[in-house]
Amino acid sequence: MNDDASGALDRVAREIGGMETVERLAALSGSDFASVMLEVIRRRAARQTPASVLRRYRHDRFVQPGGTSWRSVRRAGNILAGSLPANVEVMTLAPLVPLGTHSALGTVSQHKIVTTIRPCEVAADATNALALEAAVRRGRDAGRSVRLAAIQRVVRAQQFPAGWSAHFGLFGMVTAGRDEGSWRFEQAALAEHLRFAVAGLLAAELPGVQVALTPLSDAGERIAAAAAAELASTPAAVVMDHDRTAGRGYYHDVCFKVNALLAGVLEEIGDGGFTDWTAKLLASGKERLLIGGYGLDRLAALIGDVAGDL
């Protein structure tokens, strides 16, 4: 929590009886807390008027329309979905996930998440919900790998630079399975994800594609080298980015970025890597999970829209 937020909490806490009140509210069961907060919100909503709702709509970054055309975002999603391997199931995800999903799995600050009154939070990354579903399926049938993908409009609460929207489209993909020894699962899963990413960007008729691999461990070095060899027959430029700092502590063994190359300039489209999310969810160190997310609004801005593709 930053100093401004901490100062605001201290001020409000004094007005409602001190931090003890906050602690008692936080200690309530989920249903009891929801009952209290729903009544609070009911009373606050009752004070709103059409004029105040319109004022909020004009100025609240969470509710304003995105700046990318629907047609171009739809086209970008269609292109990526059409490039998926046949063994990947495309899902329709809910816009909400259970409370704590992002912080418990990905160590993301709750201040970056839009939390609801009920024990839910607004999706901030499609791969979190896909990981939950993958864990459920792996729990039912541990002998079968799970490959899932989805398109989801997500919301993030942190402040973005001017011109950026708080909500945007993501194409998420996960592969969940079990350790097969000698990093066989990891090598196969990463190669499959990256072949998809390269095929998707090429199908979008982008002039160039770069895959940047970042090994995060000795095992990651071997996994990344195997993936690079798998991509040697594709038009993609593959580089080893040992200087990447983002994602360390979030990803394990190896992570990657997928970039479009336009007029010598790299435009980041995708990001992914191995996580321990299903290992945590299923309490098994043998579980493996590879995630990847691709920005549909960014891709859409690069490729534009064509009516015939919809």
C-alpha positions in Angstrom: 0.0 0.0 0.0 1.4 3.4 -0.9 1.6 6.3 1.5 -1.5 8.0 0.1 -3.6 4.9 0.5 -2.3 4.3 3.9 -3.1 7.8 5.0 -6.6 7.6 3.6 -7.2 4.3 5.5 -5.9 5.8 8.8 -8.3 8.8 8.3 -11.3 6.7 7.5 -10.6 4.2 10.3 -10.7 7.0 12.9 -14.1 8.0 11.6 -15.6 4.5 11.9 -14.1 3.6 15.3 -10.5 2.8 14.6 -8.6 -0.1 12.9 -10.4 -2.5 15.3 -13.6 -2.0 13.2 -11.7 -2.8 10.0 -10.2 -5.9 11.7 -13.6 -7.1 12.9 -15.1 -6.7 9.4 -12.2 -8.5 7.8 -12.7 -11.4 10.3 -16.3 -12.0 9.4 -17.2 -15.0 7.3 -17.7 -14.5 3.6 -21.5 -14.5 3.8 -21.7 -12.2 6.9 -19.3 -9.7 5.3 -21.3 -9.8 2.1 -24.5 -9.1 4.0 -23.0 -6.1 5.7 -21.4 -4.7 2.6 -24.5 -5.3 0.4 -26.5 -3.2 2.8 -23.8 -0.5 2.8 -23.8 -0.5 -1.0 -27.6 -0.5 -1.2 -27.7 2.6 0.9 -25.0 4.3 -1.2 -26.7 3.3 -4.5 -30.0 4.7 -3.2 -28.4 8.1 -3.0 -27.4 8.1 -6.7 -29.3 9.9 -9.4 -29.2 9.7 -13.2 -27.1 12.8 -13.2 -24.5 11.4 -10.7 -24.4 8.1 -12.7 -23.7 10.0 -15.9 -20.9 12.0 -14.2 -19.3 8.8 -13.0 -19.6 7.2 -16.4 -17.8 10.3 -17.9 -14.9 10.2 -15.6 -14.4 6.6 -14.2 -11.7 4.9 -16.2 -13.1 1.4 -15.2 -16.4 2.0 -17.0 -15.5 4.0 -20.1 -15.3 2.2 -23.5 -12.0 0.9 -24.8 -10.2 2.9 -27.5 -9.8 0.0 -29.9 -12.5 -0.8 -32.4 -14.7 -3.9 -31.8 -14.2 -5.1 -35.3 -10.4 -5.1 -35.1 -10.3 -6.7 -31.7 -12.7 -9.4 -32.9 -10.5 -10.0 -36.0 -7.4 -10.3 -33.8 -9.2 -12.9 -31.6 -10.4 -14.8 -34.6 -6.9 -15.0 -36.1 -5.3 -16.3 -32.9 -8.2 -18.8 -32.2 -7.8 -20.1 -35.8 -4.1 -20.8 -35.2 -4.6 -23.0 -32.2 -3.7 -26.7 -32.3 -6.8 -28.9 -32.6 -6.1 -30.4 -29.1 -6.7 -27.1 -27.4 -10.2 -26.5 -26.0 -11.5 -22.9 -26.2 -13.6 -21.9 -23.2 -16.0 -19.1 -22.4 -14.8 -17.8 -19.0 -16.8 -16.0 -16.4 -15.9 -12.3 -15.9 -15.2 -13.0 -12.2 -12.9 -15.3 -10.3 -12.8 -16.3 -6.6 -11.5 -13.7 -4.2 -7.8 -13.9 -3.8 -7.2 -15.8 -7.1 -4.6 -13.3 -8.4 -2.8 -12.7 -5.1 -2.7 -16.3 -4.0 -1.5 -17.7 -7.3 0.5 -15.0 -8.9 1.6 -12.9 -5.9 -0.2 -9.8 -7.5 -1.1 -7.0 -5.1 -4.8 -6.9 -4.3 -4.6 -3.2 -4.8 -4.2 -3.9 -8.6 -7.4 -6.0 -8.6 -11.0 -4.8 -8.8 -12.7 -6.6 -5.9 -16.4 -7.2 -5.6 -18.6 -7.0 -2.5 -19.2 -10.8 -2.8 -16.2 -13.1 -2.4 -15.1 -12.5 -6.0 -12.8 -10.3 -8.0 -12.9 -9.1 -11.6 -10.6 -11.1 -13.9 -7.3 -9.4 -14.4 -5.7 -12.1 -16.5 -7.4 -14.9 -18.4 -4.7 -17.4 -17.5 -5.7 -17.4 -13.8 -9.2 -18.7 -14.5 -7.8 -21.1 -17.0 -5.4 -22.4 -14.4 -8.3 -23.0 -12.0 -10.2 -25.0 -14.6 -7.1 -26.9 -15.5 -6.6 -27.8 -11.8 -10.2 -29.1 -11.5 -9.8 -31.3 -14.6 -6.4 -32.5 -13.5 -7.9 -33.4 -10.1 -10.5 -35.6 -11.9 -8.0 -37.2 -14.3 -4.4 -36.9 -13.3 -3.3 -39.0 -16.2 -4.4 -36.6 -18.9 -2.8 -33.3 -19.8 -5.1 -30.3 -20.1 -4.9 -27.7 -22.9 -7.2 -24.7 -22.6 -7.6 -21.3 -24.2 -10.0 -18.3 -23.9 -10.6 -14.8 -24.9 -11.5 -12.5 -22.0 -11.9 -8.8 -21.4 -9.9 -8.1 -18.2 -9.6 -5.2 -15.8 -6.6 -4.0 -13.9 -6.7 -1.3 -11.2 -3.2 0.1 -11.3 -2.7 3.4 -12.9 -1.7 3.2 -16.6 0.0 5.8 -18.8 -2.3 8.3 -20.6 -4.1 6.8 -23.5 -4.2 3.3 -22.0 -7.4 1.7 -20.9 -8.0 0.0 -17.6 -9.7 -2.9 -19.4 -8.5 -4.8 -22.5 -8.8 -8.0 -24.4 -6.5 -11.0 -23.6 -6.1 -14.3 -25.4 -5.0 -16.8 -22.8 -3.6 -20.3 -23.2 -2.5 -22.8 -20.6 -1.1 -26.4 -20.7 -1.3 -28.4 -17.5 0.2 -31.8 -16.8 2.6 -33.8 -14.7 6.3 -34.0 -14.5 7.5 -36.6 -17.0 11.2 -36.6 -16.1 14.1 -35.0 -18.1 11.9 -31.9 -18.7 10.0 -33.7 -21.4 6.7 -32.1 -20.5 8.2 -28.7 -20.3 10.0 -28.9 -23.6 6.9 -30.2 -25.5 4.5 -27.7 -23.9 6.8 -24.7 -24.6 7.4 -25.7 -28.2 3.6 -26.1 -28.7 2.8 -22.7 -27.2 5.5 -20.9 -29.2 4.6 -22.6 -32.5 1.0 -21.4 -31.9 2.2 -17.9 -31.2 4.4 -17.7 -34.3 1.6 -19.2 -36.5 -0.9 -16.6 -35.1 1.3 -13.6 -35.7 2.2 -14.8 -39.2 -1.6 -15.4 -39.9 -2.1 -11.8 -38.9 0.3 -10.9 -41.8 2.7 -9.1 -39.6 6.1 -8.6 -41.4 8.2 -10.2 -38.7 8.0 -12.2 -35.5 10.5 -12.5 -32.7 10.5 -14.9 -29.8 12.6 -13.9 -26.8 13.3 -16.7 -24.3 14.6 -16.1 -20.8 15.9 -19.1 -18.9 15.5 -18.7 -15.1 17.3 -21.8 -14.0 19.7 -24.5 -15.2 16.7 -26.5 -16.2 15.3 -23.5 -18.0 18.5 -23.3 -20.1 17.9 -26.8 -21.4 14.1 -26.2 -21.9 14.8 -22.9 -23.8 17.5 -24.4 -26.0 15.1 -27.2 -27.0 12.3 -24.7 -27.8 14.7 -22.6 -29.9 15.7 -25.7 -31.8 12.0 -26.5 -32.4 11.4 -23.0 -33.9 14.5 -23.2 -36.2 12.3 -24.2 -39.1 9.9 -21.3 -38.7 10.3 -17.7 -40.0 10.5 -16.4 -36.4 13.7 -14.8 -35.0 14.6 -16.5 -31.7 16.8 -14.8 -29.2 17.9 -15.5 -25.6 17.1 -12.6 -23.4 19.1 -13.1 -20.2 18.7 -9.5 -19.2 15.0 -9.6 -18.7 14.0 -8.6 -15.2 10.2 -8.6 -15.3 8.6 -11.9 -14.3 11.4 -13.2 -12.2 9.7 -14.6 -9.1 6.4 -14.9 -11.0 7.6 -17.4 -13.5 9.8 -20.5 -13.0 12.5 -22.1 -15.1 11.8 -20.2 -18.3 9.6 -17.4 -19.6 9.1 -15.8 -23.0 7.9 -12.8 -24.9 6.4 -12.8 -28.4 7.0 -9.6 -30.3 5.9 -8.3 -33.7 8.7 -6.7 -35.7 7.6 -3.7 -37.7 10.1 -1.4 -39.5 12.8 -2.5 -37.1 10.7 -1.8 -34.0 9.6 -4.6 -31.6 6.0 -4.5 -30.4 5.2 -6.8 -27.5 2.2 -9.0 -28.2 2.5 -12.0 -25.9 4.1 -13.0 -22.6 4.2 -16.3 -20.7 6.2 -18.9 -18.9 6.0 -21.8 -16.4 4.2 -21.2 -13.0 3.6 -23.2 -9.9 -0.1 -22.4 -9.8 -1.5 -25.9 -10.4 1.2 -27.3 -8.0 -0.2 -25.0 -5.3 -3.9 -25.7 -6.2 -3.4 -29.5 -6.2 -0.8 -29.6 -3.4 1.6 -31.6 -5.7 5.1 -30.7 -6.6 4.8 -32.9 -9.7 2.2 -30.6 -11.3 3.4 -28.5 -14.2 1.7 -25.5 -15.8 2.7 -23.3 -18.8 0.7 -20.1 -19.3 0.7 -17.5 -22.1 -1.3 -14.3 -22.6 -1.6 -12.2 -25.8 -2.8 -8.6 -25.9 -5.7 -8.5 -28.4 -6.0 -4.7 -28.3 -2.4 -4.3 -29.1 -2.5 -6.9 -31.9 -5.7 -5.3 -33.2 -4.1 -1.9 -33.4 -1.3 -3.3 -35.6 -3.4 -5.3 -38.0 -6.6 -3.1 -38.3 -9.9 -4.6 -39.3 -11.4 -6.3 -42.4 -15.1 -6.8 -42.5 -14.9 -10.0 -44.4 -13.1 -11.7 -41.5 -16.0 -11.4 -39.0 
